[in-house]
């Protein structure tokens, strides 16, 4: 939910990235030469990070000592001209650790966003997939427009600092005009600096890249693990290539039947539910909750903090101040995982005392800002992909009319998510459709995992995905937990079911519930 244009489903926090020189070398379009399906990947040790991927060093080896390898795959810039100009798609892999005769193939991950770098995220969470690594090469990638795969570029770091400090919840006509005008300035910069790639970053383009990737990796079927927006990408892939689907898992599931307004409204309900659960958790413990006496008191104090910050921001990470917008963004970031709740408690305690550093750190994490003040291209890519996918465009007047509905869904996040819909209003590329088509008759079974406490992709979306994929395709599993996603919660029931399918082909019984 990066502000002020909230993503449809935000990516997991990413870690290490690839060298800027490699980015520069592969980001320019080049003429295709022959059949791209026959290309050979030149796997090498992964270099250090590019700014577009978030900065940092090279990925650390896995606990078993296996090193990560990186390569660049050529793909058509425009899939309607498959023999035309090409771009580079950055890949990362860790080869299967088990016996060669037990290897199944490659398992391709997409961690969401849209706009998240798979090249950085997979090694950051690689330990969680050690069991899967015994029989699969673990593979991920930076989707087109992301990281070092022809990244969308919009504004400078200094401009982004100012962009994220603006008031994202306007209260009068002057503030509404200011928000619309500043958003248009950002969008115009994207068009100016990324004109070549902007028309070619739709989810259908990324799905076609994945099918080329399947062939280049030497697999007859695409074995796939999609998380958050990655479930939408996986559903689109299954629709386009149902006969190519191997063993696939969708976790933290996007509702494919919703348009962008319905998705934003669903996120408002989801983040409000997560906030309710956070407040209940804090006040139900045996020790005193330091941020409120009751769950309602916790939420009332947060609401007052945000109201006060609108009038008078407090010191954040100097020279920047913690504004109402940054605080809301930071609170949302902390609700993505129960592991972050302690940081939210600490951040609120400090903010009540006039210190906004922790909440600003959380907000910076959401926005892809590193400690040195450099931004990844997560926000730029997220906006480009969402606005290219989503056909609806919303005016300020329309959003103003919808505010009561959003406020009813979430007193805290309603305005914020409603006004985020202005992000595509002046986008240069028309949106493709109201919602993606994921119908996939003839596909192999897809395991769909929904989490009842998920703030970013509400639980109801899992059933909608199952129905949209079509009869006999998907099997739903429910996790009664908290946070965004289920597998990385380390719940043994969830991991056992997912591993059982991916490793042994055992499809769990439909309707299985893990607690």
C-alpha positions as CSV (number, residue, x, y, z in Angstrom):
1,X,0.0,0.0,0.0
2,X,2.6,2.5,-1.0
3,X,1.4,6.0,-0.8
4,X,-0.2,8.0,-2.4
5,X,-1.2,5.3,-5.0
6,X,-1.8,2.2,-3.0
7,X,-0.8,-1.0,-4.8
8,X,-3.4,-3.7,-5.5
9,X,-1.3,-6.1,-3.4
10,X,2.0,-5.1,-2.0
11,X,5.2,-7.1,-2.3
12,X,7.2,-8.6,0.6
13,X,10.1,-6.5,1.8
14,X,13.1,-7.2,-0.5
15,X,16.7,-7.8,0.4
16,X,19.7,-7.8,-2.0
17,X,20.0,-6.7,-5.6
18,X,22.1,-6.8,-8.7
19,X,24.8,-4.5,-9.9
20,X,23.9,-1.2,-11.5
21,X,26.3,-1.8,-14.3
22,X,24.4,-5.0,-15.3
23,X,21.2,-2.9,-15.2
24,X,22.6,-0.4,-17.6
25,X,23.9,-3.2,-19.8
26,X,20.6,-5.1,-20.2
27,X,17.9,-2.3,-20.0
28,X,18.3,-1.0,-23.5
29,X,16.2,-2.7,-26.2
30,X,18.1,-4.7,-28.8
31,X,17.1,-6.5,-32.0
32,X,16.0,-10.0,-31.5
33,X,18.3,-12.7,-33.1
34,X,16.6,-15.9,-33.9
35,X,14.3,-18.0,-31.8
36,X,14.4,-16.7,-28.2
37,X,13.2,-20.1,-26.9
38,X,16.6,-21.5,-27.9
39,X,18.7,-19.0,-26.1
40,X,21.2,-20.2,-23.5
41,X,21.4,-18.5,-20.1
42,X,24.8,-17.4,-18.9
43,X,24.5,-18.2,-15.2
44,X,27.1,-16.4,-13.0
45,X,27.6,-15.5,-9.3
46,X,25.2,-12.7,-8.5
47,X,26.8,-9.2,-8.3
48,X,25.8,-6.5,-5.8
49,X,22.7,-4.4,-5.9
50,X,21.3,-1.8,-8.1
51,X,19.4,1.2,-6.8
52,X,16.3,0.2,-8.8
53,X,16.2,-3.1,-6.8
54,X,16.7,-1.4,-3.5
55,X,20.5,-1.5,-2.9
56,X,22.6,-3.8,-0.8
57,X,25.2,-6.5,-1.3
58,X,25.2,-9.8,-3.1
59,X,22.9,-12.5,-1.8
60,X,24.3,-14.8,0.9
61,X,24.6,-18.5,0.2
62,X,21.9,-20.8,1.5
63,X,22.4,-22.7,4.8
64,X,23.4,-25.8,2.7
65,X,26.2,-23.7,1.1
66,X,24.5,-23.3,-2.3
67,X,25.3,-20.1,-4.0
68,X,22.8,-17.9,-5.9
69,X,23.4,-17.5,-9.6
70,X,22.1,-14.8,-11.8
71,X,21.4,-14.5,-15.6
72,X,19.6,-12.3,-18.1
73,X,16.9,-13.7,-20.4
74,X,16.1,-11.9,-23.6
75,X,12.3,-11.3,-24.2
76,X,10.4,-9.3,-26.8
77,X,9.8,-5.7,-25.8
78,X,6.4,-6.0,-27.6
79,X,4.9,-9.4,-27.6
80,X,2.8,-8.5,-30.6
81,X,6.2,-8.3,-32.4
82,X,8.0,-11.4,-31.0
83,X,10.9,-11.0,-33.5
84,X,11.4,-7.3,-32.9
85,X,13.3,-5.4,-30.2
86,X,14.2,-7.3,-27.0
87,X,14.7,-6.4,-23.4
88,X,16.5,-8.2,-20.6
89,X,14.6,-10.1,-17.8
90,X,16.8,-10.5,-14.7
91,X,16.7,-14.1,-13.2
92,X,18.1,-15.7,-10.1
93,X,18.3,-19.3,-9.1
94,X,19.6,-21.8,-6.5
95,X,20.1,-25.2,-8.0
96,X,18.3,-28.2,-6.5
97,X,20.2,-29.5,-3.5
98,X,19.0,-33.1,-3.7
99,X,20.0,-36.1,-5.9
100,X,19.8,-35.3,-9.6
101,X,17.4,-38.2,-10.2
102,X,14.9,-36.6,-7.7
103,X,14.9,-33.2,-9.3
104,X,11.5,-32.1,-10.6
105,X,12.5,-29.0,-12.4
106,X,12.4,-25.2,-11.7
107,X,10.0,-23.7,-9.2
108,X,9.4,-20.1,-10.3
109,X,8.4,-17.5,-7.6
110,X,6.7,-14.2,-7.9
111,X,6.3,-12.3,-4.6
112,X,3.9,-9.7,-5.6
113,X,3.6,-5.9,-5.7
114,X,3.2,-5.5,-8.6
115,X,6.7,-4.0,-8.7
116,X,8.6,-6.3,-6.3
117,X,12.0,-7.6,-7.3
118,X,12.1,-11.3,-7.2
119,X,15.9,-11.3,-7.7
120,X,16.1,-9.6,-4.2
121,X,13.2,-11.2,-2.5
122,X,13.9,-14.9,-3.2
123,X,17.3,-15.0,-1.5
124,X,16.0,-12.8,1.4
125,X,13.4,-15.6,2.2
126,X,15.4,-18.5,0.7
127,X,15.7,-20.3,4.0
128,X,11.9,-20.7,4.1
129,X,12.0,-22.8,1.0
130,X,14.8,-25.2,1.9
131,X,12.5,-28.2,1.7
132,X,11.4,-27.2,-1.8
133,X,15.0,-26.7,-2.8
134,X,15.7,-30.4,-2.4
135,X,13.8,-31.2,-5.6
136,X,13.5,-27.9,-7.4
137,X,15.9,-25.2,-8.7
138,X,14.5,-22.2,-6.9
139,X,14.0,-19.4,-9.5
140,X,12.7,-15.9,-9.5
141,X,12.9,-12.8,-11.6
142,X,12.4,-9.1,-11.9
143,X,9.3,-8.7,-14.0
144,X,9.5,-6.3,-16.9
145,X,9.6,-2.7,-15.7
146,X,11.0,-3.8,-12.3
147,X,14.5,-3.7,-10.8
148,X,17.0,-4.4,-13.6
149,X,14.5,-5.7,-16.1
150,X,14.1,-2.4,-18.1
151,X,12.9,-0.5,-15.0
152,X,10.3,2.1,-15.1
153,X,11.9,5.4,-14.0
154,X,9.8,8.4,-12.9
155,X,11.2,11.0,-10.4
156,X,14.4,11.7,-8.6
157,X,15.0,10.7,-5.0
158,X,14.6,14.3,-3.9
159,X,11.3,14.6,-5.8
160,X,10.1,11.3,-4.3
161,X,10.8,12.5,-0.8
162,X,8.5,15.5,-1.5
163,X,6.0,13.3,-3.3
164,X,5.6,11.0,-0.3
165,X,5.3,14.0,2.1
166,X,2.2,15.4,0.4
167,X,-1.2,15.3,2.0
168,X,-2.8,12.1,0.5
169,X,-6.2,12.7,2.2
170,X,-7.4,16.2,1.1
171,X,-10.0,18.0,3.1
172,X,-11.1,20.8,0.7
173,X,-11.1,21.7,-3.0
174,X,-7.7,23.4,-2.8
175,X,-6.1,20.3,-1.3
176,X,-7.8,18.0,-3.8
177,X,-6.5,20.1,-6.7
178,X,-3.0,20.0,-5.2
179,X,-3.1,16.1,-4.9
180,X,-4.4,15.7,-8.4
181,X,-1.8,18.1,-9.9
182,X,1.1,16.5,-7.9
183,X,0.0,13.0,-9.0
184,X,-0.1,14.2,-12.6
185,X,3.4,15.6,-12.2
186,X,4.6,12.1,-11.1
187,X,2.8,10.4,-14.0
188,X,4.1,12.8,-16.5
189,X,7.6,12.1,-15.3
190,X,7.0,8.4,-15.8
191,X,5.9,9.0,-19.4
192,X,8.9,11.3,-20.1
193,X,11.5,9.0,-18.6
194,X,10.1,5.6,-19.5
195,X,8.1,6.1,-22.7
196,X,9.6,2.9,-24.4
197,X,8.6,0.4,-21.7
198,X,5.3,1.9,-20.4
199,X,3.0,0.3,-23.0
200,X,4.5,-3.1,-22.4
201,X,4.3,-3.8,-18.6
202,X,0.9,-5.4,-18.4
203,X,0.4,-8.6,-16.4
204,X,-0.3,-10.4,-19.7
205,X,3.2,-9.4,-20.9
206,X,4.8,-10.8,-17.7
207,X,2.8,-14.0,-18.1
208,X,4.2,-14.4,-21.6
209,X,7.7,-13.8,-20.3
210,X,7.1,-16.6,-17.8
211,X,6.2,-19.0,-20.5
212,X,9.3,-18.1,-22.4
213,X,11.2,-18.6,-19.2
214,X,9.7,-22.0,-18.7
215,X,11.1,-23.1,-22.1
216,X,14.5,-21.5,-21.7
217,X,14.8,-23.2,-18.3
218,X,14.1,-26.5,-20.1
219,X,10.8,-27.3,-18.4
220,X,7.8,-28.9,-20.1
221,X,5.5,-27.4,-17.4
222,X,5.7,-24.2,-15.3
223,X,5.9,-25.1,-11.6
224,X,4.9,-21.9,-9.8
225,X,4.6,-20.3,-6.4
226,X,2.8,-17.0,-6.6
227,X,2.3,-14.7,-3.6
228,X,0.0,-11.6,-3.4
229,X,-0.1,-10.0,-6.8
230,X,1.8,-13.1,-7.9
231,X,-1.5,-15.0,-7.6
232,X,-3.0,-12.7,-10.2
233,X,0.0,-13.2,-12.5
234,X,-0.3,-16.9,-12.0
235,X,-4.0,-16.8,-12.8
236,X,-3.4,-14.9,-16.0
237,X,-0.7,-17.3,-16.9
238,X,-3.0,-20.3,-16.4
239,X,-5.7,-18.5,-18.5
240,X,-3.2,-18.0,-21.4
241,X,-1.4,-21.3,-21.1
242,X,-3.6,-23.8,-19.2
243,X,-1.8,-26.9,-20.7
244,X,1.5,-25.6,-19.5
245,X,0.6,-25.3,-15.8
246,X,2.5,-27.8,-13.7
247,X,2.3,-27.8,-9.8
248,X,1.2,-24.3,-8.8
249,X,0.4,-22.7,-5.5
250,X,-1.3,-19.3,-5.0
251,X,-0.8,-17.7,-1.5
252,X,-2.3,-14.4,-0.3
253,X,-4.8,-14.4,-3.1
254,X,-6.0,-11.4,-5.1
255,X,-9.7,-11.4,-5.9
256,X,-9.7,-11.5,-9.8
257,X,-13.3,-10.4,-10.1
258,X,-12.8,-6.9,-8.6
259,X,-12.0,-3.7,-10.4
260,X,-9.5,-1.3,-8.8
261,X,-12.2,0.5,-6.8
262,X,-13.6,-2.7,-5.4
263,X,-10.0,-3.8,-4.6
264,X,-9.3,-0.6,-2.8
265,X,-12.5,-0.9,-0.8
266,X,-11.6,-4.5,0.1
267,X,-8.2,-3.4,1.3
268,X,-9.8,-0.8,3.5
269,X,-11.8,-3.6,5.2
270,X,-8.7,-5.8,5.3
271,X,-6.4,-3.3,6.9
272,X,-9.2,-2.3,9.4
273,X,-9.6,-6.0,10.4
274,X,-5.8,-6.2,10.9
275,X,-5.8,-3.1,13.0
276,X,-8.7,-4.5,15.1
277,X,-6.8,-7.7,15.6
278,X,-3.6,-5.8,16.5
279,X,-5.5,-3.7,19.1
280,X,-7.2,-6.8,20.6
281,X,-3.9,-8.6,20.8
282,X,-2.2,-5.8,22.6
283,X,-4.9,-5.3,25.2
284,X,-5.6,-9.0,25.8
285,X,-2.1,-9.8,27.1
286,X,-1.4,-10.3,30.8
287,X,1.0,-7.3,30.8
288,X,-0.4,-3.8,30.3
289,X,-0.7,-2.6,26.7
290,X,1.4,0.5,26.6
291,X,-0.7,2.2,23.9
292,X,-4.3,1.8,25.3
293,X,-6.4,0.3,28.0
294,X,-8.9,-1.3,25.6
295,X,-8.9,-2.2,21.9
296,X,-11.2,0.8,21.2
297,X,-8.9,3.0,23.2
298,X,-5.9,1.9,21.1
299,X,-7.8,2.8,17.9
300,X,-9.1,6.1,19.3
301,X,-5.6,7.2,20.3
302,X,-4.2,6.3,16.8
303,X,-7.0,8.3,15.2
304,X,-6.2,11.3,17.4
305,X,-2.5,11.0,16.6
306,X,-3.3,11.1,12.9
307,X,-5.6,14.0,13.3
308,X,-2.9,15.9,15.3
309,X,-0.3,15.1,12.7
310,X,-2.4,16.6,9.9
311,X,-2.3,19.9,11.8
312,X,1.3,19.6,13.1
313,X,3.8,17.0,11.9
314,X,6.4,15.8,14.4
315,X,10.2,15.1,13.8
316,X,10.7,12.0,11.8
317,X,14.0,11.1,10.2
318,X,15.5,14.5,9.9
319,X,15.2,16.7,8.0
320,X,11.9,15.0,7.1
321,X,8.8,15.2,9.4
322,X,6.3,12.5,10.2
323,X,3.1,13.7,8.5
324,X,-0.3,12.2,8.8
325,X,0.3,10.5,5.4
326,X,3.6,9.0,6.4
327,X,2.2,7.7,9.7
328,X,-0.8,6.1,8.0
329,X,1.6,4.4,5.6
330,X,3.9,3.2,8.4
331,X,1.0,1.8,10.3
332,X,-0.2,-0.1,7.3
333,X,3.3,-1.5,6.6
334,X,3.4,-2.9,10.2
335,X,0.1,-4.7,9.7
336,X,1.4,-6.9,6.9
337,X,2.9,-9.3,9.4
338,X,2.2,-10.1,13.1
339,X,6.0,-10.1,13.5
340,X,5.9,-6.3,12.9
341,X,3.3,-5.6,15.6
342,X,5.9,-5.0,18.3
343,X,7.5,-2.4,16.0
344,X,4.1,-0.7,15.6
345,X,3.6,-0.6,19.3
346,X,7.1,0.9,19.8
347,X,6.5,3.4,16.9
348,X,3.2,4.5,18.4
349,X,4.6,4.9,21.9
350,X,7.4,7.1,20.5
351,X,5.0,9.1,18.3
352,X,2.8,9.9,21.3
353,X,6.0,11.4,22.8
354,X,6.8,13.5,19.7
355,X,9.3,11.1,18.1
356,X,8.3,9.8,14.6
357,X,11.4,7.9,13.6
358,X,10.0,4.3,13.9
359,X,6.8,5.0,12.0
360,X,8.8,6.9,9.4
361,X,11.2,3.9,9.0
362,X,8.1,1.7,8.5
363,X,6.8,4.1,5.9
364,X,10.1,4.3,4.1
365,X,10.1,0.5,3.9
366,X,6.8,0.5,2.2
367,X,7.9,3.2,-0.2
368,X,11.2,1.4,-1.1
369,X,13.5,4.1,0.4
370,X,16.8,2.9,1.8
371,X,18.6,4.6,4.7
372,X,20.9,6.5,2.3
373,X,17.9,8.2,0.8
374,X,17.8,6.3,-2.4
375,X,14.6,4.8,-3.7
376,X,14.0,1.5,-5.5
377,X,11.7,1.7,-8.5
378,X,8.9,-0.2,-6.6
379,X,6.5,2.7,-6.6
380,X,7.2,3.6,-10.3
381,X,6.7,0.0,-11.4
382,X,3.7,-0.6,-9.2
383,X,1.9,2.4,-10.6
384,X,2.9,1.5,-14.2
385,X,1.7,-2.1,-14.0
386,X,-1.5,-1.3,-12.1
387,X,-2.5,1.6,-14.4
388,X,-1.7,-0.5,-17.5
389,X,-3.8,-3.4,-16.2
390,X,-6.8,-1.5,-14.8
391,X,-9.2,0.2,-17.2
392,X,-11.2,2.4,-14.8
393,X,-10.1,6.0,-14.3
394,X,-11.5,8.0,-11.3
395,X,-12.0,11.7,-11.0
396,X,-11.6,13.7,-7.8
397,X,-15.3,14.4,-7.8
398,X,-16.2,10.7,-8.0
399,X,-13.8,9.8,-5.2
400,X,-15.3,12.5,-3.0
401,X,-18.7,10.9,-3.5
402,X,-17.4,7.5,-2.5
403,X,-15.7,8.6,0.7
404,X,-18.7,7.6,3.0
405,X,-18.5,4.1,1.8
406,X,-14.7,3.9,2.3
407,X,-15.0,5.5,5.7
408,X,-17.6,2.9,6.7
409,X,-15.2,0.2,5.7
410,X,-12.3,1.7,7.6
411,X,-12.4,4.9,9.7
412,X,-8.6,4.9,9.7
413,X,-7.6,3.8,6.2
414,X,-10.8,4.6,4.2
415,X,-9.9,8.1,3.0
416,X,-6.3,7.1,2.3
417,X,-7.2,4.2,0.1
418,X,-10.0,6.0,-1.7
419,X,-7.8,8.9,-2.7
420,X,-5.2,6.4,-3.8
421,X,-7.5,5.8,-6.8
422,X,-6.5,9.1,-8.3
423,X,-3.1,7.6,-9.1
424,X,-4.1,6.3,-12.6
425,X,-6.4,9.3,-13.6
426,X,-3.8,10.9,-15.8
427,X,-1.8,7.8,-16.8
428,X,-0.4,7.9,-20.3
429,X,-1.3,4.3,-21.2
430,X,-4.9,3.1,-21.3
431,X,-5.9,0.3,-18.9
432,X,-6.5,-3.1,-20.4
433,X,-9.6,-4.3,-18.5
434,X,-11.9,-4.0,-15.5
435,X,-10.3,-7.1,-14.0
436,X,-8.1,-10.0,-15.2
437,X,-9.4,-13.1,-16.9
438,X,-8.1,-16.1,-15.0
439,X,-10.4,-18.8,-16.4
440,X,-8.2,-21.9,-17.0
441,X,-10.1,-24.9,-18.2
442,X,-7.8,-27.9,-18.6
443,X,-5.2,-26.6,-16.2
444,X,-3.5,-28.9,-13.7
445,X,-4.6,-28.5,-10.1
446,X,-3.8,-25.2,-8.5
447,X,-3.6,-25.0,-4.7
448,X,-5.2,-21.7,-3.5
449,X,-4.3,-20.7,0.1
450,X,-6.3,-17.9,1.9
451,X,-5.5,-16.3,5.2
452,X,-8.5,-15.2,7.3
453,X,-6.5,-12.3,8.8
454,X,-4.8,-11.0,5.6
455,X,-5.0,-7.2,5.4
456,X,-3.8,-6.6,1.8
457,X,-5.5,-9.5,0.0
458,X,-8.7,-10.2,2.1
459,X,-9.6,-13.9,2.7
460,X,-12.7,-13.7,0.5
461,X,-10.5,-13.4,-2.6
462,X,-9.4,-17.0,-2.3
463,X,-12.8,-18.4,-2.9
464,X,-13.3,-15.9,-5.8
465,X,-10.1,-17.1,-7.4
466,X,-11.1,-20.7,-7.0
467,X,-14.5,-20.0,-8.8
468,X,-12.9,-17.9,-11.5
469,X,-10.2,-20.5,-12.4
470,X,-13.1,-22.8,-13.2
471,X,-14.6,-26.1,-12.1
472,X,-12.1,-28.8,-11.3
473,X,-9.0,-26.6,-11.4
474,X,-8.4,-25.1,-8.0
475,X,-8.4,-26.5,-4.5
476,X,-8.8,-24.1,-1.6
477,X,-7.0,-24.3,1.7
478,X,-7.8,-21.9,4.6
479,X,-5.3,-20.7,7.2
480,X,-6.8,-19.1,10.3
481,X,-4.0,-16.7,11.0
482,X,-2.7,-13.1,10.8
483,X,-0.6,-11.2,8.3
484,X,-0.2,-11.2,4.5
485,X,0.2,-14.7,3.3
486,X,0.3,-18.1,4.9
487,X,3.3,-20.2,3.9
488,X,5.9,-17.8,5.4
489,X,4.0,-17.8,8.7
490,X,5.8,-21.1,9.2
491,X,2.5,-22.8,10.1
492,X,3.3,-26.5,9.9
493,X,-0.1,-27.5,8.6
494,X,0.1,-24.9,5.7
495,X,3.7,-25.8,4.9
496,X,3.0,-29.5,5.0
497,X,0.1,-29.2,2.6
498,X,2.0,-26.9,0.2
499,X,5.2,-29.1,0.3
500,X,3.1,-32.2,-0.1
501,X,1.7,-30.9,-3.3
502,X,4.8,-29.3,-4.8
503,X,7.2,-32.2,-3.8
504,X,5.0,-35.2,-4.1
505,X,2.0,-34.2,-6.1
506,X,-0.4,-34.8,-3.2
507,X,-3.4,-32.4,-3.6
508,X,-4.9,-31.7,-0.1
509,X,-8.6,-32.2,0.4
510,X,-10.6,-29.2,-0.7
511,X,-11.7,-27.1,2.3
512,X,-8.8,-28.1,4.5
513,X,-8.4,-25.7,7.4
514,X,-5.1,-24.9,9.2
515,X,-5.0,-23.1,12.5
